[in-house]
Amino acid sequence: MPLIYRLLTEDDTSDFCHKVSLALSRGWQLHGGPAMAFDAASGRMRCAQAVTKEIEADYSPEMKLGQQ
């Protein structure tokens, strides 16, 4: 079964947790741990979390990954 990958990013707020929680509720699985970095341009901390999901269709670059 094909595996697709997304990298979720957001400022370090509850919005990031909600974005990851929504992906998990849609069948995505965590891939590794989260990462944090300071964005000097905006003056904010940014978070990232990789997620993967098995899909039944063949992968296509035109896929809207968030809708899978």
N, C-alpha and C positions, 0 to 999 in steps of 0.2 A: 504494500500500500504506500503511495507517495506521502512524503512528509514535507510540510511547508513551514516556513520560519518567519517570524516577525520580531522586530525590536521595538518595544513600547518605550516611549520617552515622555517626560513631563517634568515641570518644576517640582521641587520637593514639597508637595502639598498633599492633602487627602485626595485630590483629583488623580494623582498617580496611583494610589492604592485602589481607587474605584476603577480605573482603566484596567489594571491587572486583574482585579476581581471579576470584572465583566468578561475578560478574555477567558479566565478559568471557568466561569459559569457556562461558556460556550464551547467547552471541550478542549481548549488549548492547555498545554502543560508547560510548567516552568522548565527552562533550559539553563542550568547554571544559576548562580546567585545574582542579585541586583548589583548595579554599579552606581556610584554617585561621583559627580565632578562639579567643580565650581565654574560657572559660566561668567567670565570676567566682563564680557560685553553687556550682560543684563544685570550682573551683580547678584545672581541667584544660584542656588544649588540645583542641579539637574539630576534626575534619576533615570535609569534605564533597566529594563528587564527583558531578556530574550524569552520567547515562547515558541513552541512547536505544536503542530497538530497533524495527525494522520487524516488524509482525505481520500475519498473514493475516486475522484476525477483525476485525470492527468493534470500535472502542473502546467500553467500557462502564465507568461509574464503579464498578461492582461487581467489576471484575476484581481479582484478587490479582496485582499487578504483579510481585512477586518470583517468582511461579510461571510467568511468561510466558517 
